[in-house]
Amino acid sequence: RSEIRMSESDINLIALVTMAEAENQCEEGKRLVISTILNRVDSERFPDTVYDVIYQASQFTCMWNGRVDRCYVKEDIRQLVVEEVISRSNNEVVFFRGGRYSSYGTPFAKVGDHYFSTF
């Protein structure tokens, strides 16, 4: 994998979405949400930028249900994003949802109340 260069605004946007989607999850769960976003940016099947991945229609629940508007960038989550950009803990997850596995992809792991899947 080539070295990823991330802008501060991209790092902060990933941290904001991670808080909105996984604030109540353990560190591993937060890291997998971050990896989901980064893996999508790297994938030919999704948009090429952090912004476009996050704002892609109907992809991240927090972006359309108003949750993200009630969140802020927490420093501990932002640090997890930086660590994941430098050395990703998972290069395969591209889907997650709460409560059950998505109808897309292959089930990978349940962490907290999130279910993560690969292609």
N, CA, C and O atoms as CSV, one atom per row, in Angstrom:
chain,resi,resn,atom,element,x,y,z
A,1,ARG,N,N,0.846,-1.178,0.000
A,1,ARG,CA,C,0.000,0.000,0.000
A,1,ARG,C,C,0.882,1.228,0.000
A,1,ARG,O,O,1.879,1.287,0.720
A,2,SER,N,N,0.518,2.207,-0.805
A,2,SER,CA,C,1.312,3.427,-0.858
A,2,SER,C,C,1.012,4.285,0.372
A,2,SER,O,O,-0.047,4.164,0.987
A,3,GLU,N,N,1.947,5.135,0.710
A,3,GLU,CA,C,1.777,6.012,1.867
A,3,GLU,C,C,0.627,6.988,1.602
A,3,GLU,O,O,0.601,7.671,0.579
A,4,ILE,N,N,-0.295,7.039,2.514
A,4,ILE,CA,C,-1.451,7.931,2.369
A,4,ILE,C,C,-1.097,9.278,2.975
A,4,ILE,O,O,-0.551,9.356,4.076
A,5,ARG,N,N,-1.408,10.317,2.256
A,5,ARG,CA,C,-1.274,11.668,2.780
A,5,ARG,C,C,-2.693,12.153,3.048
A,5,ARG,O,O,-3.543,12.107,2.159
A,6,MET,N,N,-2.952,12.610,4.247
A,6,MET,CA,C,-4.276,13.076,4.625
A,6,MET,C,C,-4.202,14.524,5.069
A,6,MET,O,O,-3.285,14.920,5.790
A,7,SER,N,N,-5.164,15.302,4.637
A,7,SER,CA,C,-5.258,16.677,5.114
A,7,SER,C,C,-5.853,16.680,6.523
A,7,SER,O,O,-6.499,15.719,6.941
A,8,GLU,N,N,-5.627,17.761,7.234
A,8,GLU,CA,C,-6.216,17.907,8.568
A,8,GLU,C,C,-7.737,17.857,8.483
A,8,GLU,O,O,-8.387,17.284,9.358
A,9,SER,N,N,-8.307,18.447,7.443
A,9,SER,CA,C,-9.776,18.433,7.322
A,9,SER,C,C,-10.289,17.019,7.084
A,9,SER,O,O,-11.352,16.663,7.593
A,10,ASP,N,N,-9.560,16.201,6.322
A,10,ASP,CA,C,-9.965,14.806,6.130
A,10,ASP,C,C,-9.877,14.026,7.439
A,10,ASP,O,O,-10.786,13.266,7.772
A,11,ILE,N,N,-8.793,14.211,8.176
A,11,ILE,CA,C,-8.629,13.526,9.460
A,11,ILE,C,C,-9.758,13.918,10.412
A,11,ILE,O,O,-10.340,13.063,11.080
A,12,ASN,N,N,-10.061,15.209,10.469
A,12,ASN,CA,C,-11.125,15.681,11.356
A,12,ASN,C,C,-12.499,15.176,10.915
A,12,ASN,O,O,-13.332,14.857,11.763
A,13,LEU,N,N,-12.748,15.098,9.621
A,13,LEU,CA,C,-14.026,14.586,9.132
A,13,LEU,C,C,-14.193,13.109,9.482
A,13,LEU,O,O,-15.270,12.693,9.909
A,14,ILE,N,N,-13.141,12.319,9.304
A,14,ILE,CA,C,-13.201,10.900,9.686
A,14,ILE,C,C,-13.445,10.777,11.188
A,14,ILE,O,O,-14.249,9.950,11.618
A,15,ALA,N,N,-12.754,11.595,11.992
A,15,ALA,CA,C,-12.937,11.553,13.449
A,15,ALA,C,C,-14.364,11.936,13.831
A,15,ALA,O,O,-14.948,11.319,14.722
A,16,LEU,N,N,-14.927,12.932,13.178
A,16,LEU,CA,C,-16.301,13.358,13.454
A,16,LEU,C,C,-17.291,12.243,13.137
A,16,LEU,O,O,-18.174,11.946,13.941
A,17,VAL,N,N,-17.146,11.633,11.976
A,17,VAL,CA,C,-18.046,10.542,11.583
A,17,VAL,C,C,-17.867,9.341,12.505
A,17,VAL,O,O,-18.840,8.672,12.851
A,18,THR,N,N,-16.627,9.067,12.902
A,18,THR,CA,C,-16.380,7.955,13.819
A,18,THR,C,C,-17.051,8.213,15.165
A,18,THR,O,O,-17.622,7.293,15.752
A,19,MET,N,N,-16.994,9.437,15.659
A,19,MET,CA,C,-17.700,9.738,16.902
A,19,MET,C,C,-19.200,9.531,16.715
A,19,MET,O,O,-19.862,8.932,17.563
A,20,ALA,N,N,-19.732,10.033,15.594
A,20,ALA,CA,C,-21.173,9.939,15.353
A,20,ALA,C,C,-21.637,8.501,15.184
A,20,ALA,O,O,-22.736,8.148,15.611
A,21,GLU,N,N,-20.820,7.681,14.574
A,21,GLU,CA,C,-21.194,6.287,14.306
A,21,GLU,C,C,-20.811,5.337,15.442
A,21,GLU,O,O,-21.470,4.315,15.638
A,22,ALA,N,N,-19.751,5.663,16.195
A,22,ALA,CA,C,-19.187,4.662,17.106
A,22,ALA,C,C,-18.736,5.226,18.448
A,22,ALA,O,O,-17.868,4.643,19.097
A,23,GLU,N,N,-19.303,6.336,18.869
A,23,GLU,CA,C,-18.882,6.950,20.139
A,23,GLU,C,C,-18.952,5.966,21.304
A,23,GLU,O,O,-18.094,5.983,22.186
A,24,ASN,N,N,-19.968,5.114,21.307
A,24,ASN,CA,C,-20.173,4.188,22.425
A,24,ASN,C,C,-19.478,2.838,22.226
A,24,ASN,O,O,-19.689,1.910,23.006
A,25,GLN,N,N,-18.660,2.731,21.194
A,25,GLN,CA,C,-17.998,1.465,20.896
A,25,GLN,C,C,-16.586,1.443,21.490
A,25,GLN,O,O,-16.016,2.484,21.816
A,26,CYS,N,N,-16.042,0.240,21.621
A,26,CYS,CA,C,-14.673,0.085,22.115
A,26,CYS,C,C,-13.672,0.611,21.075
A,26,CYS,O,O,-14.046,0.935,19.947
A,27,GLU,N,N,-12.410,0.689,21.469
A,27,GLU,CA,C,-11.381,1.189,20.546
A,27,GLU,C,C,-11.330,0.373,19.262
A,27,GLU,O,O,-11.222,0.942,18.175
A,28,GLU,N,N,-11.407,-0.948,19.368
A,28,GLU,CA,C,-11.371,-1.783,18.157
A,28,GLU,C,C,-12.539,-1.437,17.235
A,28,GLU,O,O,-12.364,-1.371,16.018
A,29,GLY,N,N,-13.704,-1.220,17.788
A,29,GLY,CA,C,-14.867,-0.850,16.981
A,29,GLY,C,C,-14.682,0.483,16.285
A,29,GLY,O,O,-15.055,0.637,15.122
A,30,LYS,N,N,-14.106,1.448,16.991
A,30,LYS,CA,C,-13.823,2.751,16.375
A,30,LYS,C,C,-12.804,2.594,15.254
A,30,LYS,O,O,-12.963,3.166,14.176
A,31,ARG,N,N,-11.749,1.808,15.518
A,31,ARG,CA,C,-10.709,1.602,14.491
A,31,ARG,C,C,-11.304,0.946,13.234
A,31,ARG,O,O,-10.918,1.287,12.116
A,32,LEU,N,N,-12.231,0.017,13.415
A,32,LEU,CA,C,-12.839,-0.636,12.248
A,32,LEU,C,C,-13.723,0.325,11.463
A,32,LEU,O,O,-13.800,0.217,10.239
A,33,VAL,N,N,-14.388,1.256,12.125
A,33,VAL,CA,C,-15.152,2.289,11.411
A,33,VAL,C,C,-14.190,3.161,10.606
A,33,VAL,O,O,-14.443,3.458,9.439
A,34,ILE,N,N,-13.094,3.565,11.230
A,34,ILE,CA,C,-12.074,4.364,10.527
A,34,ILE,C,C,-11.524,3.583,9.334
A,34,ILE,O,O,-11.400,4.129,8.237
A,35,SER,N,N,-11.197,2.314,9.543
A,35,SER,CA,C,-10.683,1.479,8.451
A,35,SER,C,C,-11.703,1.340,7.327
A,35,SER,O,O,-11.332,1.323,6.154
A,36,THR,N,N,-12.981,1.241,7.674
A,36,THR,CA,C,-14.024,1.160,6.646
A,36,THR,C,C,-13.937,2.366,5.718
A,36,THR,O,O,-13.980,2.217,4.497
A,37,ILE,N,N,-13.814,3.556,6.293
A,37,ILE,CA,C,-13.727,4.774,5.476
A,37,ILE,C,C,-12.454,4.762,4.629
A,37,ILE,O,O,-12.507,5.003,3.423
A,38,LEU,N,N,-11.319,4.483,5.255
A,38,LEU,CA,C,-10.041,4.484,4.521
A,38,LEU,C,C,-10.020,3.412,3.435
A,38,LEU,O,O,-9.519,3.653,2.337
A,39,ASN,N,N,-10.560,2.235,3.734
A,39,ASN,CA,C,-10.590,1.157,2.738
A,39,ASN,C,C,-11.474,1.524,1.555
A,39,ASN,O,O,-11.174,1.156,0.419
A,40,ARG,N,N,-12.555,2.242,1.810
A,40,ARG,CA,C,-13.402,2.687,0.704
A,40,ARG,C,C,-12.669,3.698,-0.173
A,40,ARG,O,O,-12.772,3.646,-1.399
A,41,VAL,N,N,-11.931,4.616,0.449
A,41,VAL,CA,C,-11.156,5.586,-0.337
A,41,VAL,C,C,-10.168,4.847,-1.239
A,41,VAL,O,O,-9.951,5.251,-2.381
A,42,ASP,N,N,-9.569,3.769,-0.733
A,42,ASP,CA,C,-8.593,2.993,-1.502
A,42,ASP,C,C,-9.228,2.087,-2.559
A,42,ASP,O,O,-8.546,1.653,-3.488
A,43,SER,N,N,-10.518,1.799,-2.429
A,43,SER,CA,C,-11.187,0.840,-3.311
A,43,SER,C,C,-11.638,1.482,-4.622
A,43,SER,O,O,-12.059,2.638,-4.661
A,44,GLU,N,N,-11.537,0.694,-5.691
A,44,GLU,CA,C,-12.034,1.129,-6.999
A,44,GLU,C,C,-13.560,1.226,-7.016
A,44,GLU,O,O,-14.127,1.865,-7.902
A,45,ARG,N,N,-14.228,0.598,-6.045
A,45,ARG,CA,C,-15.693,0.513,-6.036
A,45,ARG,C,C,-16.374,1.684,-5.340
A,45,ARG,O,O,-17.601,1.785,-5.345
A,46,PHE,N,N,-15.587,2.563,-4.747
A,46,PHE,CA,C,-16.127,3.707,-4.012
A,46,PHE,C,C,-15.436,4.974,-4.488
A,46,PHE,O,O,-14.431,4.906,-5.197
A,47,PRO,N,N,-15.974,6.144,-4.099
A,47,PRO,CA,C,-15.302,7.398,-4.466
A,47,PRO,C,C,-13.862,7.445,-3.959
A,47,PRO,O,O,-13.467,6.652,-3.104
A,48,ASP,N,N,-13.087,8.381,-4.495
A,48,ASP,CA,C,-11.648,8.441,-4.243
A,48,ASP,C,C,-11.217,9.374,-3.119
A,48,ASP,O,O,-10.040,9.397,-2.758
A,49,THR,N,N,-12.147,10.145,-2.560
A,49,THR,CA,C,-11.770,11.082,-1.503
A,49,THR,C,C,-12.551,10.778,-0.229
A,49,THR,O,O,-13.632,10.191,-0.272
A,50,VAL,N,N,-11.990,11.185,0.899
A,50,VAL,CA,C,-12.662,10.998,2.182
A,50,VAL,C,C,-14.023,11.682,2.157
A,50,VAL,O,O,-15.027,11.086,2.549
A,51,TYR,N,N,-14.060,12.919,1.700
A,51,TYR,CA,C,-15.316,13.670,1.650
A,51,TYR,C,C,-16.360,12.930,0.822
A,51,TYR,O,O,-17.495,12.751,1.263
A,52,ASP,N,N,-15.978,12.500,-0.376
A,52,ASP,CA,C,-16.938,11.833,-1.264
A,52,ASP,C,C,-17.399,10.482,-0.720
A,52,ASP,O,O,-18.556,10.109,-0.911
A,53,VAL,N,N,-16.518,9.746,-0.050
A,53,VAL,CA,C,-16.909,8.479,0.573
A,53,VAL,C,C,-17.933,8.742,1.676
A,53,VAL,O,O,-18.966,8.076,1.742
A,54,ILE,N,N,-17.646,9.701,2.530
A,54,ILE,CA,C,-18.521,9.968,3.670
A,54,ILE,C,C,-19.860,10.549,3.239
A,54,ILE,O,O,-20.893,10.220,3.822
A,55,TYR,N,N,-19.853,11.400,2.236
A,55,TYR,CA,C,-21.094,12.026,1.789
A,55,TYR,C,C,-21.812,11.251,0.686
A,55,TYR,O,O,-22.836,11.711,0.181
A,56,GLN,N,N,-21.293,10.084,0.305
A,56,GLN,CA,C,-21.980,9.266,-0.693
A,56,GLN,C,C,-23.371,8.927,-0.150
A,56,GLN,O,O,-23.514,8.557,1.016
A,57,ALA,N,N,-24.379,9.054,-0.989
A,57,ALA,CA,C,-25.775,8.890,-0.567
A,57,ALA,C,C,-26.014,7.565,0.140
A,57,ALA,O,O,-25.579,6.512,-0.326
A,58,SER,N,N,-26.702,7.628,1.255
A,58,SER,CA,C,-27.188,6.463,2.009
A,58,SER,C,C,-26.093,5.532,2.523
A,58,SER,O,O,-26.348,4.343,2.710
A,59,GLN,N,N,-24.890,6.037,2.756
A,59,GLN,CA,C,-23.800,5.167,3.192
A,59,GLN,C,C,-23.536,5.228,4.690
A,59,GLN,O,O,-23.398,4.183,5.325
A,60,PHE,N,N,-23.462,6.417,5.270
A,60,PHE,CA,C,-23.202,6.559,6.696
A,60,PHE,C,C,-24.437,7.185,7.338
A,60,PHE,O,O,-24.744,8.356,7.111
A,61,THR,N,N,-25.132,6.397,8.133
A,61,THR,CA,C,-26.404,6.801,8.720
A,61,THR,C,C,-26.320,8.171,9.388
A,61,THR,O,O,-27.233,8.986,9.258
A,62,CYS,N,N,-25.232,8.421,10.099
A,62,CYS,CA,C,-25.104,9.678,10.835
A,62,CYS,C,C,-25.140,10.901,9.931
A,62,CYS,O,O,-25.446,11.999,10.397
A,63,MET,N,N,-24.837,10.736,8.658
A,63,MET,CA,C,-24.793,11.871,7.738
A,63,MET,C,C,-26.181,12.298,7.284
A,63,MET,O,O,-26.357,13.428,6.829
A,64,TRP,N,N,-27.166,11.423,7.398
A,64,TRP,CA,C,-28.522,11.809,6.967
A,64,TRP,C,C,-29.547,11.801,8.086
A,64,TRP,O,O,-30.670,12.260,7.878
A,65,ASN,N,N,-29.205,11.294,9.270
A,65,ASN,CA,C,-30.192,11.283,10.350
A,65,ASN,C,C,-29.983,12.419,11.363
A,65,ASN,O,O,-30.701,12.498,12.360
A,66,GLY,N,N,-29.022,13.280,11.114
A,66,GLY,CA,C,-28.783,14.431,11.982
A,66,GLY,C,C,-27.799,14.193,13.115
A,66,GLY,O,O,-27.404,15.145,13.789
A,67,ARG,N,N,-27.396,12.961,13.342
A,67,ARG,CA,C,-26.491,12.645,14.455
A,67,ARG,C,C,-25.175,13.410,14.346
A,67,ARG,O,O,-24.679,13.929,15.346
A,68,VAL,N,N,-24.607,13.484,13.148
A,68,VAL,CA,C,-23.300,14.136,12.989
A,68,VAL,C,C,-23.355,15.601,13.426
A,68,VAL,O,O,-22.347,16.152,13.868
A,69,ASP,N,N,-24.517,16.230,13.307
A,69,ASP,CA,C,-24.658,17.636,13.690
A,69,ASP,C,C,-24.597,17.836,15.198
A,69,ASP,O,O,-24.405,18.961,15.660
A,70,ARG,N,N,-24.754,16.774,15.967
A,70,ARG,CA,C,-24.700,16.847,17.424
A,70,ARG,C,C,-23.358,16.348,17.961
A,70,ARG,O,O,-23.212,16.168,19.170
A,71,CYS,N,N,-22.388,16.125,17.095
A,71,CYS,CA,C,-21.092,15.578,17.490
A,71,CYS,C,C,-19.988,16.604,17.264
A,71,CYS,O,O,-20.190,17.635,16.623
A,72,TYR,N,N,-18.841,16.298,17.797
A,72,TYR,CA,C,-17.664,17.140,17.632
A,72,TYR,C,C,-16.446,16.227,17.516
A,72,TYR,O,O,-16.533,15.030,17.789
A,73,VAL,N,N,-15.324,16.788,17.115
A,73,VAL,CA,C,-14.095,16.017,16.967
A,73,VAL,C,C,-13.467,15.853,18.345
A,73,VAL,O,O,-13.035,16.825,18.964
A,74,LYS,N,N,-13.423,14.611,18.815
A,74,LYS,CA,C,-12.768,14.307,20.094
A,74,LYS,C,C,-11.306,13.966,19.814
A,74,LYS,O,O,-11.002,13.251,18.859
A,75,GLU,N,N,-10.418,14.474,20.638
A,75,GLU,CA,C,-8.984,14.290,20.403
A,75,GLU,C,C,-8.579,12.818,20.418
A,75,GLU,O,O,-7.730,12.407,19.628
A,76,ASP,N,N,-9.179,12.012,21.313
A,76,ASP,CA,C,-8.780,10.604,21.359
A,76,ASP,C,C,-9.189,9.871,20.080
A,76,ASP,O,O,-8.461,8.999,19.606
A,77,ILE,N,N,-10.334,10.218,19.528
A,77,ILE,CA,C,-10.749,9.591,18.257
A,77,ILE,C,C,-9.882,10.113,17.115
A,77,ILE,O,O,-9.485,9.349,16.235
A,78,ARG,N,N,-9.590,11.403,17.127
A,78,ARG,CA,C,-8.723,11.975,16.094
A,78,ARG,C,C,-7.370,11.267,16.094
A,78,ARG,O,O,-6.814,10.998,15.029
A,79,GLN,N,N,-6.838,10.966,17.272
A,79,GLN,CA,C,-5.559,10.261,17.370
A,79,GLN,C,C,-5.664,8.858,16.762
A,79,GLN,O,O,-4.731,8.396,16.106
A,80,LEU,N,N,-6.796,8.181,16.979
A,80,LEU,CA,C,-6.999,6.864,16.355
A,80,LEU,C,C,-6.981,6.976,14.839
A,80,LEU,O,O,-6.431,6.111,14.157
A,81,VAL,N,N,-7.581,8.038,14.308
A,81,VAL,CA,C,-7.574,8.245,12.848
A,81,VAL,C,C,-6.142,8.392,12.357
A,81,VAL,O,O,-5.754,7.752,11.379
A,82,VAL,N,N,-5.356,9.225,13.022
A,82,VAL,CA,C,-3.956,9.421,12.630
A,82,VAL,C,C,-3.213,8.091,12.652
A,82,VAL,O,O,-2.474,7.778,11.718
A,83,GLU,N,N,-3.403,7.309,13.706
A,83,GLU,CA,C,-2.739,6.007,13.798
A,83,GLU,C,C,-3.169,5.075,12.678
A,83,GLU,O,O,-2.341,4.355,12.121
A,84,GLU,N,N,-4.456,5.079,12.339
A,84,GLU,CA,C,-4.956,4.207,11.270
A,84,GLU,C,C,-4.455,4.653,9.897
A,84,GLU,O,O,-4.196,3.817,9.032
A,85,VAL,N,N,-4.319,5.945,9.695
A,85,VAL,CA,C,-3.767,6.449,8.429
A,85,VAL,C,C,-2.323,5.978,8.284
A,85,VAL,O,O,-1.903,5.592,7.194
A,86,ILE,N,N,-1.567,6.007,9.371
A,86,ILE,CA,C,-0.155,5.599,9.339
A,86,ILE,C,C,-0.032,4.085,9.190
A,86,ILE,O,O,0.781,3.605,8.400
A,87,SER,N,N,-0.824,3.338,9.934
A,87,SER,CA,C,-0.737,1.875,9.912
A,87,SER,C,C,-2.119,1.285,10.166
A,87,SER,O,O,-2.547,1.127,11.310
A,88,ARG,N,N,-2.794,0.969,9.088
A,88,ARG,CA,C,-4.168,0.480,9.169
A,88,ARG,C,C,-4.253,-0.879,9.837
A,88,ARG,O,O,-3.480,-1.785,9.525
A,89,SER,N,N,-5.208,-1.017,10.769
A,89,SER,CA,C,-5.379,-2.284,11.486
A,89,SER,C,C,-6.174,-3.301,10.679
A,89,SER,O,O,-6.115,-4.498,10.962
A,90,ASN,N,N,-6.921,-2.838,9.670
A,90,ASN,CA,C,-7.686,-3.763,8.830
A,90,ASN,C,C,-7.782,-3.183,7.433
A,90,ASN,O,O,-8.190,-2.035,7.258
A,91,ASN,N,N,-7.405,-3.978,6.433
A,91,ASN,CA,C,-7.438,-3.514,5.041
A,91,ASN,C,C,-8.608,-4.089,4.260
A,91,ASN,O,O,-8.668,-3.932,3.040
A,92,GLU,N,N,-9.537,-4.751,4.935
A,92,GLU,CA,C,-10.592,-5.468,4.227
A,92,GLU,C,C,-12.010,-4.953,4.473
A,92,GLU,O,O,-12.838,-5.014,3.564
A,93,VAL,N,N,-12.318,-4.447,5.674
A,93,VAL,CA,C,-13.700,-4.057,5.953
A,93,VAL,C,C,-14.115,-2.867,5.097
A,93,VAL,O,O,-13.372,-1.896,4.954
A,94,VAL,N,N,-15.314,-2.959,4.532
A,94,VAL,CA,C,-15.858,-1.859,3.734
A,94,VAL,C,C,-17.330,-1.578,4.056
A,94,VAL,O,O,-17.899,-0.603,3.565
A,95,PHE,N,N,-17.941,-2.427,4.875
A,95,PHE,CA,C,-19.328,-2.214,5.275
A,95,PHE,C,C,-19.458,-2.437,6.772
A,95,PHE,O,O,-18.751,-3.267,7.344
A,96,PHE,N,N,-20.360,-1.701,7.407
A,96,PHE,CA,C,-20.748,-2.013,8.781
A,96,PHE,C,C,-22.147,-1.471,9.016
A,96,PHE,O,O,-22.611,-0.553,8.340
A,97,ARG,N,N,-22.790,-2.066,9.985
A,97,ARG,CA,C,-24.085,-1.565,10.414
A,97,ARG,C,C,-24.343,-2.067,11.824
A,97,ARG,O,O,-23.696,-3.003,12.294
A,98,GLY,N,N,-25.280,-1.442,12.482
A,98,GLY,CA,C,-25.657,-1.859,13.817
A,98,GLY,C,C,-26.732,-2.921,13.768
A,98,GLY,O,O,-27.571,-2.939,12.867
A,99,GLY,N,N,-26.697,-3.810,14.754
A,99,GLY,CA,C,-27.785,-4.765,14.918
A,99,GLY,C,C,-27.700,-6.061,14.151
A,99,GLY,O,O,-28.136,-7.101,14.645
A,100,ARG,N,N,-27.147,-6.024,12.951
A,100,ARG,CA,C,-27.036,-7.240,12.143
A,100,ARG,C,C,-26.090,-6.962,10.976
A,100,ARG,O,O,-25.771,-5.813,10.669
A,101,TYR,N,N,-25.650,-8.049,10.335
A,101,TYR,CA,C,-24.781,-7.883,9.170
A,101,TYR,C,C,-25.547,-7.244,8.025
A,101,TYR,O,O,-26.749,-7.458,7.867
A,102,SER,N,N,-24.843,-6.466,7.237
A,102,SER,CA,C,-25.397,-5.859,6.040
A,102,SER,C,C,-25.721,-6.947,5.021
A,102,SER,O,O,-25.141,-8.032,5.046
A,103,SER,N,N,-26.644,-6.642,4.139
A,103,SER,CA,C,-26.934,-7.582,3.056
A,103,SER,C,C,-25.837,-7.541,1.990
A,103,SER,O,O,-25.845,-8.343,1.056
A,104,TYR,N,N,-24.894,-6.603,2.134
A,104,TYR,CA,C,-23.766,-6.493,1.205
A,104,TYR,C,C,-22.546,-7.165,1.807
A,104,TYR,O,O,-22.371,-7.171,3.025
A,105,GLY,N,N,-21.716,-7.721,0.970
A,105,GLY,CA,C,-20.427,-8.218,1.405
A,105,GLY,C,C,-20.483,-9.525,2.169
A,105,GLY,O,O,-21.526,-10.172,2.265
A,106,THR,N,N,-19.328,-9.897,2.711
A,106,THR,CA,C,-19.141,-11.140,3.458
A,106,THR,C,C,-18.939,-10.793,4.922
A,106,THR,O,O,-18.057,-9.997,5.242
A,107,PRO,N,N,-19.741,-11.374,5.832
A,107,PRO,CA,C,-19.559,-11.080,7.256
A,107,PRO,C,C,-18.105,-11.288,7.688
A,107,PRO,O,O,-17.475,-12.283,7.331
A,108,PHE,N,N,-17.587,-10.333,8.459
A,108,PHE,CA,C,-16.200,-10.380,8.923
A,108,PHE,C,C,-16.127,-10.509,10.447
A,108,PHE,O,O,-15.489,-11.428,10.960
A,109,ALA,N,N,-16.777,-9.593,11.170
A,109,ALA,CA,C,-16.685,-9.617,12.631
A,109,ALA,C,C,-17.782,-8.778,13.251
A,109,ALA,O,O,-18.235,-7.788,12.675
A,110,LYS,N,N,-18.198,-9.191,14.431
A,110,LYS,CA,C,-19.091,-8.386,15.257
A,110,LYS,C,C,-18.237,-7.805,16.374
A,110,LYS,O,O,-17.588,-8.542,17.117
A,111,VAL,N,N,-18.241,-6.480,16.490
A,111,VAL,CA,C,-17.502,-5.795,17.544
A,111,VAL,C,C,-18.486,-4.823,18.191
A,111,VAL,O,O,-19.006,-3.925,17.528
A,112,GLY,N,N,-18.735,-5.004,19.471
A,112,GLY,CA,C,-19.764,-4.199,20.123
A,112,GLY,C,C,-21.095,-4.519,19.475
A,112,GLY,O,O,-21.442,-5.687,19.299
A,113,ASP,N,N,-21.839,-3.489,19.121
A,113,ASP,CA,C,-23.108,-3.746,18.422
A,113,ASP,C,C,-23.021,-3.439,16.932
A,113,ASP,O,O,-24.042,-3.263,16.268
A,114,HIS,N,N,-21.777,-3.374,16.402
A,114,HIS,CA,C,-21.588,-3.182,14.971
A,114,HIS,C,C,-21.160,-4.499,14.320
A,114,HIS,O,O,-20.416,-5.292,14.898
A,115,TYR,N,N,-21.646,-4.697,13.123
A,115,TYR,CA,C,-21.331,-5.882,12.329
A,115,TYR,C,C,-20.565,-5.398,11.097
A,115,TYR,O,O,-21.073,-4.599,10.310
A,116,PHE,N,N,-19.347,-5.890,10.946
A,116,PHE,CA,C,-18.467,-5.462,9.862
A,116,PHE,C,C,-18.376,-6.524,8.791
A,116,PHE,O,O,-18.353,-7.718,9.088
A,117,SER,N,N,-18.324,-6.078,7.515
A,117,SER,CA,C,-18.247,-7.007,6.384
A,117,SER,C,C,-17.183,-6.561,5.403
A,117,SER,O,O,-16.827,-5.385,5.329
A,118,THR,N,N,-16.681,-7.540,4.644
A,118,THR,CA,C,-15.718,-7.298,3.571
A,118,THR,C,C,-16.438,-7.511,2.238
A,118,THR,O,O,-17.622,-7.848,2.222
A,119,PHE,N,N,-15.734,-7.317,1.123
A,119,PHE,CA,C,-16.344,-7.583,-0.186
A,119,PHE,C,C,-16.618,-9.063,-0.347
A,119,PHE,O,O,-17.130,-9.487,-1.383
